[in-house]
Amino acid sequence: MLNCYIKTTEALKQLRTDSNGVVSFEYVIVAACIVGAVAAAFGTTGAGGIQAALTAAITKITAAVTAAA
């Protein structure tokens, strides 16, 4: 039991002094911002501006292909 405690304590000490954890946390912040931007662009209810434009474009392409066939 004492061996596990010592290993855990040493791992936490190393984590505190390791600067790679800071970089990883920055990546998490950037990823959260990207997810927020995508949610804002596409909308969370399924009726966002980009989604409406894509749906309209796909409908037009489908109609043109159907008319050509």
mmCIF file of the C-alpha atoms, coordinates in Angstrom:
data_MODEL
# 
_entry.id   MODEL 
# 
loop_
_atom_site.group_PDB 
_atom_site.id 
_atom_site.type_symbol 
_atom_site.label_atom_id 
_atom_site.label_alt_id 
_atom_site.label_comp_id 
_atom_site.label_asym_id 
_atom_site.label_entity_id 
_atom_site.label_seq_id 
_atom_site.pdbx_PDB_ins_code 
_atom_site.Cartn_x 
_atom_site.Cartn_y 
_atom_site.Cartn_z 
_atom_site.occupancy 
_atom_site.B_iso_or_equiv 
_atom_site.pdbx_formal_charge 
_atom_site.auth_seq_id 
_atom_site.auth_comp_id 
_atom_site.auth_asym_id 
_atom_site.auth_atom_id 
_atom_site.pdbx_PDB_model_num 
ATOM 1  C CA . MET A 1 1  ? 0.000   0.000  0.000   1.00 0.00 ? 1  MET A CA 1 
ATOM 2  C CA . LEU A 1 2  ? 2.840   2.365  0.889   1.00 0.00 ? 2  LEU A CA 1 
ATOM 3  C CA . ASN A 1 3  ? 4.489   1.603  -2.439  1.00 0.00 ? 3  ASN A CA 1 
ATOM 4  C CA . CYS A 1 4  ? 1.379   2.758  -4.357  1.00 0.00 ? 4  CYS A CA 1 
ATOM 5  C CA . TYR A 1 5  ? 1.222   5.935  -2.253  1.00 0.00 ? 5  TYR A CA 1 
ATOM 6  C CA . ILE A 1 6  ? 4.852   6.735  -3.012  1.00 0.00 ? 6  ILE A CA 1 
ATOM 7  C CA . LYS A 1 7  ? 4.386   6.131  -6.741  1.00 0.00 ? 7  LYS A CA 1 
ATOM 8  C CA . THR A 1 8  ? 1.280   8.314  -6.795  1.00 0.00 ? 8  THR A CA 1 
ATOM 9  C CA . THR A 1 9  ? 3.022   11.094 -4.878  1.00 0.00 ? 9  THR A CA 1 
ATOM 10 C CA . GLU A 1 10 ? 6.002   10.994 -7.230  1.00 0.00 ? 10 GLU A CA 1 
ATOM 11 C CA . ALA A 1 11 ? 3.724   11.055 -10.281 1.00 0.00 ? 11 ALA A CA 1 
ATOM 12 C CA . LEU A 1 12 ? 1.883   14.101 -8.941  1.00 0.00 ? 12 LEU A CA 1 
ATOM 13 C CA . LYS A 1 13 ? 5.176   15.889 -8.221  1.00 0.00 ? 13 LYS A CA 1 
ATOM 14 C CA . GLN A 1 14 ? 6.341   15.178 -11.754 1.00 0.00 ? 14 GLN A CA 1 
ATOM 15 C CA . LEU A 1 15 ? 3.043   16.382 -13.198 1.00 0.00 ? 15 LEU A CA 1 
ATOM 16 C CA . ARG A 1 16 ? 3.335   19.643 -11.275 1.00 0.00 ? 16 ARG A CA 1 
ATOM 17 C CA . THR A 1 17 ? 6.767   20.405 -12.732 1.00 0.00 ? 17 THR A CA 1 
ATOM 18 C CA . ASP A 1 18 ? 6.040   19.111 -16.250 1.00 0.00 ? 18 ASP A CA 1 
ATOM 19 C CA . SER A 1 19 ? 5.316   21.876 -18.757 1.00 0.00 ? 19 SER A CA 1 
ATOM 20 C CA . ASN A 1 20 ? 3.781   19.466 -21.310 1.00 0.00 ? 20 ASN A CA 1 
ATOM 21 C CA . GLY A 1 21 ? 0.575   19.423 -19.270 1.00 0.00 ? 21 GLY A CA 1 
ATOM 22 C CA . VAL A 1 22 ? 0.171   23.150 -19.900 1.00 0.00 ? 22 VAL A CA 1 
ATOM 23 C CA . VAL A 1 23 ? 0.459   22.642 -23.641 1.00 0.00 ? 23 VAL A CA 1 
ATOM 24 C CA . SER A 1 24 ? -2.117  19.856 -23.526 1.00 0.00 ? 24 SER A CA 1 
ATOM 25 C CA . PHE A 1 25 ? -4.493  22.111 -21.612 1.00 0.00 ? 25 PHE A CA 1 
ATOM 26 C CA . GLU A 1 26 ? -4.041  24.800 -24.271 1.00 0.00 ? 26 GLU A CA 1 
ATOM 27 C CA . TYR A 1 27 ? -5.005  22.268 -26.941 1.00 0.00 ? 27 TYR A CA 1 
ATOM 28 C CA . VAL A 1 28 ? -8.157  21.465 -24.982 1.00 0.00 ? 28 VAL A CA 1 
ATOM 29 C CA . ILE A 1 29 ? -9.042  25.176 -24.909 1.00 0.00 ? 29 ILE A CA 1 
ATOM 30 C CA . VAL A 1 30 ? -8.462  25.491 -28.669 1.00 0.00 ? 30 VAL A CA 1 
ATOM 31 C CA . ALA A 1 31 ? -10.551 22.384 -29.341 1.00 0.00 ? 31 ALA A CA 1 
ATOM 32 C CA . ALA A 1 32 ? -13.390 23.793 -27.212 1.00 0.00 ? 32 ALA A CA 1 
ATOM 33 C CA . CYS A 1 33 ? -13.269 27.034 -29.214 1.00 0.00 ? 33 CYS A CA 1 
ATOM 34 C CA . ILE A 1 34 ? -13.436 25.094 -32.488 1.00 0.00 ? 34 ILE A CA 1 
ATOM 35 C CA . VAL A 1 35 ? -16.402 23.081 -31.253 1.00 0.00 ? 35 VAL A CA 1 
ATOM 36 C CA . GLY A 1 36 ? -18.112 26.321 -30.220 1.00 0.00 ? 36 GLY A CA 1 
ATOM 37 C CA . ALA A 1 37 ? -17.482 27.877 -33.639 1.00 0.00 ? 37 ALA A CA 1 
ATOM 38 C CA . VAL A 1 38 ? -18.846 24.821 -35.447 1.00 0.00 ? 38 VAL A CA 1 
ATOM 39 C CA . ALA A 1 39 ? -21.911 24.789 -33.193 1.00 0.00 ? 39 ALA A CA 1 
ATOM 40 C CA . ALA A 1 40 ? -22.469 28.483 -33.886 1.00 0.00 ? 40 ALA A CA 1 
ATOM 41 C CA . ALA A 1 41 ? -22.080 27.998 -37.645 1.00 0.00 ? 41 ALA A CA 1 
ATOM 42 C CA . PHE A 1 42 ? -24.275 24.934 -37.996 1.00 0.00 ? 42 PHE A CA 1 
ATOM 43 C CA . GLY A 1 43 ? -26.607 25.669 -35.110 1.00 0.00 ? 43 GLY A CA 1 
ATOM 44 C CA . THR A 1 44 ? -27.477 23.307 -32.331 1.00 0.00 ? 44 THR A CA 1 
ATOM 45 C CA . THR A 1 45 ? -31.112 22.916 -33.405 1.00 0.00 ? 45 THR A CA 1 
ATOM 46 C CA . GLY A 1 46 ? -30.369 21.808 -36.957 1.00 0.00 ? 46 GLY A CA 1 
ATOM 47 C CA . ALA A 1 47 ? -31.470 25.079 -38.573 1.00 0.00 ? 47 ALA A CA 1 
ATOM 48 C CA . GLY A 1 48 ? -28.170 26.981 -38.719 1.00 0.00 ? 48 GLY A CA 1 
ATOM 49 C CA . GLY A 1 49 ? -27.199 29.256 -41.596 1.00 0.00 ? 49 GLY A CA 1 
ATOM 50 C CA . ILE A 1 50 ? -24.624 26.980 -43.160 1.00 0.00 ? 50 ILE A CA 1 
ATOM 51 C CA . GLN A 1 51 ? -26.837 23.930 -42.812 1.00 0.00 ? 51 GLN A CA 1 
ATOM 52 C CA . ALA A 1 52 ? -29.721 25.738 -44.497 1.00 0.00 ? 52 ALA A CA 1 
ATOM 53 C CA . ALA A 1 53 ? -27.444 26.785 -47.378 1.00 0.00 ? 53 ALA A CA 1 
ATOM 54 C CA . LEU A 1 54 ? -26.091 23.258 -47.783 1.00 0.00 ? 54 LEU A CA 1 
ATOM 55 C CA . THR A 1 55 ? -29.570 21.761 -47.701 1.00 0.00 ? 55 THR A CA 1 
ATOM 56 C CA . ALA A 1 56 ? -30.769 24.196 -50.356 1.00 0.00 ? 56 ALA A CA 1 
ATOM 57 C CA . ALA A 1 57 ? -27.751 23.462 -52.553 1.00 0.00 ? 57 ALA A CA 1 
ATOM 58 C CA . ILE A 1 58 ? -28.174 19.706 -52.244 1.00 0.00 ? 58 ILE A CA 1 
ATOM 59 C CA . THR A 1 59 ? -31.875 20.041 -53.067 1.00 0.00 ? 59 THR A CA 1 
ATOM 60 C CA . LYS A 1 60 ? -31.039 22.040 -56.213 1.00 0.00 ? 60 LYS A CA 1 
ATOM 61 C CA . ILE A 1 61 ? -28.398 19.502 -57.286 1.00 0.00 ? 61 ILE A CA 1 
ATOM 62 C CA . THR A 1 62 ? -30.794 16.618 -56.694 1.00 0.00 ? 62 THR A CA 1 
ATOM 63 C CA . ALA A 1 63 ? -33.493 18.361 -58.750 1.00 0.00 ? 63 ALA A CA 1 
ATOM 64 C CA . ALA A 1 64 ? -31.025 19.044 -61.587 1.00 0.00 ? 64 ALA A CA 1 
ATOM 65 C CA . VAL A 1 65 ? -29.806 15.446 -61.645 1.00 0.00 ? 65 VAL A CA 1 
ATOM 66 C CA . THR A 1 66 ? -33.380 14.139 -61.589 1.00 0.00 ? 66 THR A CA 1 
ATOM 67 C CA . ALA A 1 67 ? -34.374 16.470 -64.440 1.00 0.00 ? 67 ALA A CA 1 
ATOM 68 C CA . ALA A 1 68 ? -31.332 15.442 -66.482 1.00 0.00 ? 68 ALA A CA 1 
ATOM 69 C CA . ALA A 1 69 ? -32.066 11.738 -66.095 1.00 0.00 ? 69 ALA A CA 1 
# 
